[in-house]
Amino acid sequence: MAVIRPFSGLRPEANRASEVASVPYDVVSTDEARALAANNPFSFLHVSRPEIDMPEGIDTHSDPVYRRALENFEKLIKDCPLVSEKIPSLYLYRLIMGEHEQIGVVACCSVDEYD
């Protein structure tokens, strides 16, 4: 049986949410992500697509790109700032793109289920 657990999420304050919110990383190209995040240092695309802050043509799966993602995430936590929820929770989300809609749950789970 799958085991899921609540966790304390990080989130922007309500008045900053629209600055942080972004499209899913896998529905835009690097160039599209770069354009969407232009002039918005709080866009989560700087974390999920960190190559947008690096020279064009960089290998998106290289160590420098992953390091940049961490740096960008730490900067977002500090400068936005992101706040940690006091009470661990399960989180529901809903994505709508055109006629497609999906609802999901975000929680901690054991990778043993995948083995």
N, CA, C and O atoms as CSV, one atom per row, in Angstrom:
chain,resi,resn,atom,element,x,y,z
A,1,MET,N,N,0.839,-1.167,0.000
A,1,MET,CA,C,0.000,0.000,0.000
A,1,MET,C,C,0.895,1.245,0.000
A,1,MET,O,O,1.891,1.300,0.721
A,2,ALA,N,N,0.539,2.219,-0.797
A,2,ALA,CA,C,1.286,3.472,-0.844
A,2,ALA,C,C,1.083,4.262,0.438
A,2,ALA,O,O,-0.023,4.321,0.977
A,3,VAL,N,N,2.144,4.857,0.912
A,3,VAL,CA,C,2.079,5.695,2.102
A,3,VAL,C,C,2.401,7.119,1.677
A,3,VAL,O,O,3.429,7.369,1.048
A,4,ILE,N,N,1.526,8.043,2.021
A,4,ILE,CA,C,1.804,9.452,1.760
A,4,ILE,C,C,1.782,10.204,3.081
A,4,ILE,O,O,1.074,9.837,4.019
A,5,ARG,N,N,2.573,11.261,3.127
A,5,ARG,CA,C,2.679,12.044,4.351
A,5,ARG,C,C,2.590,13.535,4.019
A,5,ARG,O,O,3.003,13.966,2.943
A,6,PRO,N,N,2.047,14.311,4.951
A,6,PRO,CA,C,2.007,15.761,4.750
A,6,PRO,C,C,3.396,16.369,4.921
A,6,PRO,O,O,4.287,15.752,5.505
A,7,PHE,N,N,3.568,17.569,4.412
A,7,PHE,CA,C,4.814,18.302,4.586
A,7,PHE,C,C,4.488,19.795,4.680
A,7,PHE,O,O,3.389,20.227,4.334
A,8,SER,N,N,5.448,20.557,5.145
A,8,SER,CA,C,5.268,22.009,5.249
A,8,SER,C,C,5.760,22.652,3.960
A,8,SER,O,O,6.964,22.747,3.722
A,9,GLY,N,N,4.832,23.085,3.144
A,9,GLY,CA,C,5.164,23.674,1.861
A,9,GLY,C,C,5.756,25.062,1.987
A,9,GLY,O,O,5.576,25.750,2.992
A,10,LEU,N,N,6.464,25.456,0.946
A,10,LEU,CA,C,6.967,26.816,0.825
A,10,LEU,C,C,6.069,27.539,-0.163
A,10,LEU,O,O,5.727,26.992,-1.211
A,11,ARG,N,N,5.688,28.753,0.161
A,11,ARG,CA,C,4.812,29.492,-0.741
A,11,ARG,C,C,5.085,30.978,-0.604
A,11,ARG,O,O,5.569,31.449,0.425
A,12,PRO,N,N,4.766,31.703,-1.660
A,12,PRO,CA,C,4.889,33.158,-1.549
A,12,PRO,C,C,3.699,33.714,-0.766
A,12,PRO,O,O,2.666,33.056,-0.646
A,13,GLU,N,N,3.846,34.894,-0.251
A,13,GLU,CA,C,2.703,35.572,0.345
A,13,GLU,C,C,1.684,35.813,-0.760
A,13,GLU,O,O,2.058,35.933,-1.927
A,14,ALA,N,N,0.424,35.885,-0.417
A,14,ALA,CA,C,-0.653,35.968,-1.409
A,14,ALA,C,C,-0.438,37.102,-2.412
A,14,ALA,O,O,-0.713,36.930,-3.600
A,15,ASN,N,N,0.043,38.241,-1.960
A,15,ASN,CA,C,0.222,39.373,-2.871
A,15,ASN,C,C,1.387,39.192,-3.839
A,15,ASN,O,O,1.549,39.999,-4.755
A,16,ARG,N,N,2.207,38.146,-3.658
A,16,ARG,CA,C,3.343,37.873,-4.545
A,16,ARG,C,C,3.126,36.617,-5.387
A,16,ARG,O,O,3.950,36.304,-6.246
A,17,ALA,N,N,2.038,35.900,-5.155
A,17,ALA,CA,C,1.812,34.614,-5.829
A,17,ALA,C,C,1.841,34.733,-7.348
A,17,ALA,O,O,2.414,33.875,-8.019
A,18,SER,N,N,1.244,35.764,-7.895
A,18,SER,CA,C,1.209,35.892,-9.349
A,18,SER,C,C,2.598,36.130,-9.938
A,18,SER,O,O,2.835,35.815,-11.104
A,19,GLU,N,N,3.509,36.678,-9.151
A,19,GLU,CA,C,4.885,36.874,-9.615
A,19,GLU,C,C,5.657,35.555,-9.656
A,19,GLU,O,O,6.526,35.369,-10.509
A,20,VAL,N,N,5.346,34.652,-8.748
A,20,VAL,CA,C,6.070,33.386,-8.644
A,20,VAL,C,C,5.477,32.325,-9.565
A,20,VAL,O,O,6.210,31.518,-10.137
A,21,ALA,N,N,4.167,32.324,-9.708
A,21,ALA,CA,C,3.481,31.303,-10.503
A,21,ALA,C,C,4.047,31.252,-11.921
A,21,ALA,O,O,4.400,32.278,-12.502
A,22,SER,N,N,4.127,30.052,-12.459
A,22,SER,CA,C,4.631,29.887,-13.827
A,22,SER,C,C,3.964,28.690,-14.482
A,22,SER,O,O,3.345,27.855,-13.823
A,23,VAL,N,N,4.106,28.634,-15.776
A,23,VAL,CA,C,3.627,27.457,-16.503
A,23,VAL,C,C,4.506,26.272,-16.114
A,23,VAL,O,O,5.620,26.473,-15.631
A,24,PRO,N,N,4.029,25.033,-16.316
A,24,PRO,CA,C,4.887,23.874,-16.063
A,24,PRO,C,C,6.138,23.937,-16.950
A,24,PRO,O,O,6.071,24.377,-18.098
A,25,TYR,N,N,7.258,23.500,-16.415
A,25,TYR,CA,C,8.531,23.609,-17.130
A,25,TYR,C,C,8.539,22.855,-18.456
A,25,TYR,O,O,9.275,23.214,-19.376
A,26,ASP,N,N,7.720,21.810,-18.551
A,26,ASP,CA,C,7.807,20.952,-19.738
A,26,ASP,C,C,6.836,21.327,-20.857
A,26,ASP,O,O,6.684,20.577,-21.821
A,27,VAL,N,N,6.187,22.470,-20.738
A,27,VAL,CA,C,5.282,22.893,-21.811
A,27,VAL,C,C,5.828,24.103,-22.572
A,27,VAL,O,O,5.174,24.619,-23.479
A,28,VAL,N,N,7.017,24.548,-22.202
A,28,VAL,CA,C,7.645,25.671,-22.897
A,28,VAL,C,C,9.091,25.327,-23.228
A,28,VAL,O,O,9.753,24.580,-22.508
A,29,SER,N,N,9.552,25.879,-24.313
A,29,SER,CA,C,10.960,25.733,-24.684
A,29,SER,C,C,11.795,26.687,-23.828
A,29,SER,O,O,11.258,27.521,-23.100
A,30,THR,N,N,13.093,26.548,-23.931
A,30,THR,CA,C,13.981,27.460,-23.210
A,30,THR,C,C,13.724,28.902,-23.634
A,30,THR,O,O,13.651,29.795,-22.790
A,31,ASP,N,N,13.589,29.131,-24.936
A,31,ASP,CA,C,13.351,30.489,-25.421
A,31,ASP,C,C,12.013,31.040,-24.924
A,31,ASP,O,O,11.924,32.209,-24.546
A,32,GLU,N,N,10.982,30.207,-24.923
A,32,GLU,CA,C,9.676,30.647,-24.421
A,32,GLU,C,C,9.749,30.953,-22.928
A,32,GLU,O,O,9.194,31.950,-22.466
A,33,ALA,N,N,10.438,30.088,-22.171
A,33,ALA,CA,C,10.586,30.320,-20.728
A,33,ALA,C,C,11.359,31.603,-20.469
A,33,ALA,O,O,11.018,32.367,-19.566
A,34,ARG,N,N,12.398,31.840,-21.260
A,34,ARG,CA,C,13.196,33.062,-21.107
A,34,ARG,C,C,12.315,34.300,-21.321
A,34,ARG,O,O,12.408,35.273,-20.573
A,35,ALA,N,N,11.465,34.251,-22.346
A,35,ALA,CA,C,10.573,35.389,-22.630
A,35,ALA,C,C,9.538,35.578,-21.518
A,35,ALA,O,O,9.262,36.707,-21.111
A,36,LEU,N,N,8.965,34.471,-21.025
A,36,LEU,CA,C,7.943,34.567,-19.974
A,36,LEU,C,C,8.506,35.122,-18.663
A,36,LEU,O,O,7.811,35.832,-17.937
A,37,ALA,N,N,9.768,34.797,-18.365
A,37,ALA,CA,C,10.377,35.211,-17.096
A,37,ALA,C,C,11.126,36.536,-17.197
A,37,ALA,O,O,11.635,37.042,-16.197
A,38,ALA,N,N,11.194,37.089,-18.391
A,38,ALA,CA,C,11.927,38.350,-18.579
A,38,ALA,C,C,11.366,39.423,-17.646
A,38,ALA,O,O,10.152,39.581,-17.519
A,39,ASN,N,N,12.251,40.136,-17.013
A,39,ASN,CA,C,11.891,41.242,-16.109
A,39,ASN,C,C,11.098,40.791,-14.887
A,39,ASN,O,O,10.448,41.613,-14.241
A,40,ASN,N,N,11.139,39.512,-14.562
A,40,ASN,CA,C,10.458,39.015,-13.363
A,40,ASN,C,C,11.402,38.071,-12.616
A,40,ASN,O,O,11.402,36.868,-12.880
A,41,PRO,N,N,12.196,38.591,-11.697
A,41,PRO,CA,C,13.157,37.738,-10.988
A,41,PRO,C,C,12.500,36.698,-10.085
A,41,PRO,O,O,13.169,35.771,-9.629
A,42,PHE,N,N,11.183,36.838,-9.815
A,42,PHE,CA,C,10.507,35.898,-8.930
A,42,PHE,C,C,9.785,34.775,-9.664
A,42,PHE,O,O,9.219,33.892,-9.019
A,43,SER,N,N,9.790,34.784,-10.982
A,43,SER,CA,C,9.155,33.699,-11.730
A,43,SER,C,C,9.808,32.376,-11.370
A,43,SER,O,O,11.034,32.264,-11.347
A,44,PHE,N,N,8.977,31.370,-11.087
A,44,PHE,CA,C,9.526,30.053,-10.743
A,44,PHE,C,C,10.255,29.420,-11.916
A,44,PHE,O,O,10.970,28.435,-11.736
A,45,LEU,N,N,10.088,29.964,-13.104
A,45,LEU,CA,C,10.838,29.457,-14.259
A,45,LEU,C,C,12.343,29.600,-14.063
A,45,LEU,O,O,13.111,28.859,-14.676
A,46,HIS,N,N,12.778,30.528,-13.231
A,46,HIS,CA,C,14.211,30.654,-12.937
A,46,HIS,C,C,14.716,29.441,-12.158
A,46,HIS,O,O,15.915,29.161,-12.146
A,47,VAL,N,N,13.796,28.719,-11.507
A,47,VAL,CA,C,14.156,27.498,-10.775
A,47,VAL,C,C,13.938,26.268,-11.651
A,47,VAL,O,O,14.812,25.407,-11.745
A,48,SER,N,N,12.778,26.186,-12.288
A,48,SER,CA,C,12.450,24.983,-13.065
A,48,SER,C,C,13.118,24.953,-14.434
A,48,SER,O,O,13.278,23.880,-15.016
A,49,ARG,N,N,13.509,26.108,-14.958
A,49,ARG,CA,C,14.229,26.195,-16.237
A,49,ARG,C,C,15.435,27.117,-16.063
A,49,ARG,O,O,15.521,28.150,-16.727
A,50,PRO,N,N,16.369,26.754,-15.175
A,50,PRO,CA,C,17.460,27.672,-14.825
A,50,PRO,C,C,18.376,28.035,-15.988
A,50,PRO,O,O,19.122,29.011,-15.907
A,51,GLU,N,N,18.326,27.263,-17.059
A,51,GLU,CA,C,19.163,27.582,-18.218
A,51,GLU,C,C,18.793,28.933,-18.826
A,51,GLU,O,O,19.567,29.492,-19.602
A,52,ILE,N,N,17.613,29.466,-18.480
A,52,ILE,CA,C,17.217,30.773,-19.018
A,52,ILE,C,C,18.112,31.891,-18.506
A,52,ILE,O,O,18.131,32.981,-19.078
A,53,ASP,N,N,18.854,31.630,-17.435
A,53,ASP,CA,C,19.757,32.622,-16.859
A,53,ASP,C,C,21.213,32.355,-17.229
A,53,ASP,O,O,22.133,32.912,-16.630
A,54,MET,N,N,21.405,31.495,-18.225
A,54,MET,CA,C,22.748,31.095,-18.613
A,54,MET,C,C,22.913,31.297,-20.119
A,54,MET,O,O,21.934,31.545,-20.822
A,55,PRO,N,N,24.136,31.194,-20.610
A,55,PRO,CA,C,24.361,31.398,-22.049
A,55,PRO,C,C,23.537,30.425,-22.898
A,55,PRO,O,O,23.347,29.265,-22.533
A,56,GLU,N,N,23.056,30.923,-24.029
A,56,GLU,CA,C,22.290,30.074,-24.946
A,56,GLU,C,C,23.133,28.884,-25.378
A,56,GLU,O,O,24.347,28.995,-25.553
A,57,GLY,N,N,22.475,27.753,-25.545
A,57,GLY,CA,C,23.143,26.552,-26.023
A,57,GLY,C,C,23.734,25.676,-24.934
A,57,GLY,O,O,24.279,24.614,-25.236
A,58,ILE,N,N,23.644,26.089,-23.676
A,58,ILE,CA,C,24.205,25.271,-22.592
A,58,ILE,C,C,23.421,23.965,-22.481
A,58,ILE,O,O,22.214,23.936,-22.720
A,59,ASP,N,N,24.101,22.904,-22.123
A,59,ASP,CA,C,23.446,21.607,-21.914
A,59,ASP,C,C,22.529,21.737,-20.711
A,59,ASP,O,O,22.991,21.983,-19.597
A,60,THR,N,N,21.225,21.573,-20.932
A,60,THR,CA,C,20.247,21.781,-19.854
A,60,THR,C,C,20.337,20.735,-18.756
A,60,THR,O,O,19.719,20.892,-17.703
A,61,HIS,N,N,21.099,19.670,-18.984
A,61,HIS,CA,C,21.251,18.627,-17.964
A,61,HIS,C,C,22.651,18.628,-17.355
A,61,HIS,O,O,23.081,17.635,-16.768
A,62,SER,N,N,23.349,19.732,-17.496
A,62,SER,CA,C,24.720,19.811,-16.978
A,62,SER,C,C,24.732,20.247,-15.514
A,62,SER,O,O,23.773,20.842,-15.022
A,63,ASP,N,N,25.822,19.942,-14.837
A,63,ASP,CA,C,25.971,20.313,-13.432
A,63,ASP,C,C,25.824,21.822,-13.196
A,63,ASP,O,O,25.180,22.218,-12.224
A,64,PRO,N,N,26.403,22.681,-14.059
A,64,PRO,CA,C,26.223,24.121,-13.817
A,64,PRO,C,C,24.747,24.556,-13.853
A,64,PRO,O,O,24.356,25.467,-13.122
A,65,VAL,N,N,23.945,23.923,-14.681
A,65,VAL,CA,C,22.524,24.274,-14.749
A,65,VAL,C,C,21.822,23.857,-13.459
A,65,VAL,O,O,21.003,24.606,-12.928
A,66,TYR,N,N,22.138,22.668,-12.955
A,66,TYR,CA,C,21.525,22.214,-11.704
A,66,TYR,C,C,21.961,23.091,-10.534
A,66,TYR,O,O,21.167,23.379,-9.639
A,67,ARG,N,N,23.229,23.516,-10.543
A,67,ARG,CA,C,23.700,24.420,-9.480
A,67,ARG,C,C,22.958,25.754,-9.551
A,67,ARG,O,O,22.600,26.330,-8.524
A,68,ARG,N,N,22.733,26.238,-10.774
A,68,ARG,CA,C,22.005,27.500,-10.933
A,68,ARG,C,C,20.579,27.376,-10.414
A,68,ARG,O,O,20.051,28.321,-9.827
A,69,ALA,N,N,19.951,26.220,-10.623
A,69,ALA,CA,C,18.584,26.002,-10.113
A,69,ALA,C,C,18.570,26.154,-8.596
A,69,ALA,O,O,17.686,26.807,-8.041
A,70,LEU,N,N,19.548,25.551,-7.929
A,70,LEU,CA,C,19.632,25.659,-6.468
A,70,LEU,C,C,19.856,27.109,-6.045
A,70,LEU,O,O,19.195,27.598,-5.129
A,71,GLU,N,N,20.785,27.794,-6.709
A,71,GLU,CA,C,21.046,29.194,-6.376
A,71,GLU,C,C,19.780,30.040,-6.563
A,71,GLU,O,O,19.458,30.881,-5.724
A,72,ASN,N,N,19.073,29.809,-7.664
A,72,ASN,CA,C,17.859,30.576,-7.937
A,72,ASN,C,C,16.770,30.285,-6.908
A,72,ASN,O,O,16.035,31.186,-6.504
A,73,PHE,N,N,16.668,29.017,-6.485
A,73,PHE,CA,C,15.669,28.651,-5.483
A,73,PHE,C,C,15.993,29.310,-4.145
A,73,PHE,O,O,15.104,29.857,-3.491
A,74,GLU,N,N,17.251,29.260,-3.738
A,74,GLU,CA,C,17.650,29.886,-2.481
A,74,GLU,C,C,17.406,31.402,-2.522
A,74,GLU,O,O,17.002,31.994,-1.521
A,75,LYS,N,N,17.650,32.016,-3.666
A,75,LYS,CA,C,17.408,33.453,-3.831
A,75,LYS,C,C,15.910,33.755,-3.750
A,75,LYS,O,O,15.510,34.748,-3.142
A,76,LEU,N,N,15.091,32.912,-4.355
A,76,LEU,CA,C,13.640,33.093,-4.301
A,76,LEU,C,C,13.134,32.997,-2.861
A,76,LEU,O,O,12.305,33.802,-2.437
A,77,ILE,N,N,13.628,32.023,-2.121
A,77,ILE,CA,C,13.234,31.857,-0.720
A,77,ILE,C,C,13.563,33.124,0.066
A,77,ILE,O,O,12.757,33.587,0.872
A,78,LYS,N,N,14.737,33.675,-0.171
A,78,LYS,CA,C,15.201,34.832,0.595
A,78,LYS,C,C,14.589,36.153,0.111
A,78,LYS,O,O,14.145,36.961,0.927
A,79,ASP,N,N,14.564,36.372,-1.179
A,79,ASP,CA,C,14.208,37.691,-1.708
A,79,ASP,C,C,12.724,37.903,-1.954
A,79,ASP,O,O,12.264,39.044,-1.934
A,80,CYS,N,N,11.958,36.841,-2.186
A,80,CYS,CA,C,10.538,37.028,-2.516
A,80,CYS,C,C,9.740,37.508,-1.308
A,80,CYS,O,O,8.990,38.465,-1.496
A,81,PRO,N,N,9.801,36.996,-0.160
A,81,PRO,CA,C,10.347,35.702,0.256
A,81,PRO,C,C,9.289,34.596,0.170
A,81,PRO,O,O,8.090,34.861,0.083
A,82,LEU,N,N,9.768,33.360,0.196
A,82,LEU,CA,C,8.856,32.231,0.346
A,82,LEU,C,C,8.776,31.915,1.836
A,82,LEU,O,O,9.781,31.965,2.546
A,83,VAL,N,N,7.587,31.595,2.297
A,83,VAL,CA,C,7.397,31.278,3.712
A,83,VAL,C,C,6.993,29.821,3.855
A,83,VAL,O,O,6.320,29.260,2.990
A,84,SER,N,N,7.405,29.227,4.943
A,84,SER,CA,C,7.086,27.826,5.218
A,84,SER,C,C,5.782,27.743,5.991
A,84,SER,O,O,5.580,28.455,6.974
A,85,GLU,N,N,4.908,26.871,5.537
A,85,GLU,CA,C,3.652,26.651,6.252
A,85,GLU,C,C,3.958,26.110,7.645
A,85,GLU,O,O,4.873,25.304,7.815
A,86,LYS,N,N,3.200,26.549,8.628
A,86,LYS,CA,C,3.432,26.096,10.007
A,86,LYS,C,C,2.927,24.670,10.234
A,86,LYS,O,O,3.517,23.913,11.005
A,87,ILE,N,N,1.844,24.312,9.565
A,87,ILE,CA,C,1.236,22.996,9.766
A,87,ILE,C,C,1.472,22.127,8.536
A,87,ILE,O,O,1.062,22.508,7.439
A,88,PRO,N,N,2.118,20.972,8.682
A,88,PRO,CA,C,2.290,20.079,7.540
A,88,PRO,C,C,0.924,19.706,6.944
A,88,PRO,O,O,-0.037,19.456,7.671
A,89,SER,N,N,0.864,19.675,5.628
A,89,SER,CA,C,-0.409,19.444,4.938
A,89,SER,C,C,-0.203,18.617,3.679
A,89,SER,O,O,0.924,18.422,3.223
A,90,LEU,N,N,-1.302,18.139,3.130
A,90,LEU,CA,C,-1.354,17.615,1.776
A,90,LEU,C,C,-1.887,18.762,0.931
A,90,LEU,O,O,-2.727,19.535,1.390
A,91,TYR,N,N,-1.406,18.875,-0.298
A,91,TYR,CA,C,-1.797,19.999,-1.144
A,91,TYR,C,C,-2.476,19.494,-2.407
A,91,TYR,O,O,-2.001,18.555,-3.047
A,92,LEU,N,N,-3.579,20.119,-2.757
A,92,LEU,CA,C,-4.274,19.832,-4.005
A,92,LEU,C,C,-3.900,20.908,-5.012
A,92,LEU,O,O,-3.727,22.074,-4.656
A,93,TYR,N,N,-3.777,20.510,-6.269
A,93,TYR,CA,C,-3.569,21.509,-7.302
A,93,TYR,C,C,-4.456,21.193,-8.499
A,93,TYR,O,O,-4.900,20.061,-8.687
A,94,ARG,N,N,-4.699,22.215,-9.294
A,94,ARG,CA,C,-5.503,22.052,-10.500
A,94,ARG,C,C,-4.837,22.823,-11.626
A,94,ARG,O,O,-4.550,24.013,-11.495
A,95,LEU,N,N,-4.594,22.139,-12.725
A,95,LEU,CA,C,-4.020,22.762,-13.913
A,95,LEU,C,C,-5.054,22.732,-15.018
A,95,LEU,O,O,-5.716,21.716,-15.229
A,96,ILE,N,N,-5.195,23.831,-15.717
A,96,ILE,CA,C,-6.103,23.904,-16.856
A,96,ILE,C,C,-5.323,24.484,-18.027
A,96,ILE,O,O,-4.762,25.575,-17.935
A,97,MET,N,N,-5.296,23.749,-19.114
A,97,MET,CA,C,-4.666,24.227,-20.346
A,97,MET,C,C,-5.618,23.916,-21.488
A,97,MET,O,O,-5.771,22.762,-21.887
A,98,GLY,N,N,-6.243,24.936,-22.001
A,98,GLY,CA,C,-7.227,24.732,-23.065
A,98,GLY,C,C,-8.376,23.892,-22.544
A,98,GLY,O,O,-9.010,24.232,-21.545
A,99,GLU,N,N,-8.639,22.791,-23.232
A,99,GLU,CA,C,-9.718,21.888,-22.826
A,99,GLU,C,C,-9.257,20.843,-21.805
A,99,GLU,O,O,-10.075,20.104,-21.258
A,100,HIS,N,N,-7.957,20.784,-21.552
A,100,HIS,CA,C,-7.409,19.771,-20.632
A,100,HIS,C,C,-7.387,20.310,-19.204
A,100,HIS,O,O,-6.976,21.444,-18.958
A,101,GLU,N,N,-7.834,19.481,-18.277
A,101,GLU,CA,C,-7.794,19.827,-16.860
A,101,GLU,C,C,-7.294,18.623,-16.085
A,101,GLU,O,O,-7.705,17.493,-16.350
A,102,GLN,N,N,-6.418,18.857,-15.138
A,102,GLN,CA,C,-5.982,17.772,-14.266
A,102,GLN,C,C,-5.896,18.268,-12.841
A,102,GLN,O,O,-5.581,19.429,-12.580
A,103,ILE,N,N,-6.182,17.369,-11.935
A,103,ILE,CA,C,-6.153,17.654,-10.505
A,103,ILE,C,C,-5.204,16.649,-9.878
A,103,ILE,O,O,-5.217,15.471,-10.236
A,104,GLY,N,N,-4.389,17.103,-8.955
A,104,GLY,CA,C,-3.438,16.211,-8.327
A,104,GLY,C,C,-3.247,16.525,-6.860
A,104,GLY,O,O,-3.772,17.504,-6.330
A,105,VAL,N,N,-2.477,15.662,-6.223
A,105,VAL,CA,C,-2.137,15.803,-4.810
A,105,VAL,C,C,-0.625,15.874,-4.711
A,105,VAL,O,O,0.086,15.103,-5.354
A,106,VAL,N,N,-0.142,16.798,-3.908
A,106,VAL,CA,C,1.284,16.895,-3.632
A,106,VAL,C,C,1.480,16.451,-2.195
A,106,VAL,O,O,0.852,16.978,-1.276
A,107,ALA,N,N,2.355,15.478,-2.014
A,107,ALA,CA,C,2.613,14.912,-0.684
A,107,ALA,C,C,3.985,14.272,-0.696
A,107,ALA,O,O,4.585,14.102,-1.758
A,108,CYS,N,N,4.479,13.921,0.457
A,108,CYS,CA,C,5.699,13.124,0.546
A,108,CYS,C,C,5.313,11.663,0.417
A,108,CYS,O,O,4.303,11.220,0.962
A,109,CYS,N,N,6.128,10.927,-0.307
A,109,CYS,CA,C,5.871,9.495,-0.434
A,109,CYS,C,C,7.194,8.763,-0.541
A,109,CYS,O,O,8.219,9.352,-0.883
A,110,SER,N,N,7.160,7.494,-0.249
A,110,SER,CA,C,8.347,6.659,-0.275
A,110,SER,C,C,8.644,6.224,-1.714
A,110,SER,O,O,7.736,5.850,-2.456
A,111,VAL,N,N,9.916,6.277,-2.097
A,111,VAL,CA,C,10.281,5.783,-3.418
A,111,VAL,C,C,10.257,4.260,-3.468
A,111,VAL,O,O,10.371,3.682,-4.549
A,112,ASP,N,N,10.111,3.600,-2.320
A,112,ASP,CA,C,10.037,2.132,-2.295
A,112,ASP,C,C,8.871,1.642,-3.142
A,112,ASP,O,O,8.939,0.550,-3.705
A,113,GLU,N,N,7.808,2.424,-3.243
A,113,GLU,CA,C,6.660,2.018,-4.059
A,113,GLU,C,C,7.050,1.853,-5.522
A,113,GLU,O,O,6.460,1.039,-6.232
A,114,TYR,N,N,8.027,2.610,-5.973
A,114,TYR,CA,C,8.464,2.527,-7.370
A,114,TYR,C,C,9.369,1.334,-7.605
A,114,TYR,O,O,9.478,0.856,-8.734
A,115,ASP,N,N,10.021,0.843,-6.560
A,115,ASP,CA,C,10.875,-0.343,-6.695
A,115,ASP,C,C,10.010,-1.563,-6.835
A,115,ASP,O,O,10.525,-2.674,-6.962
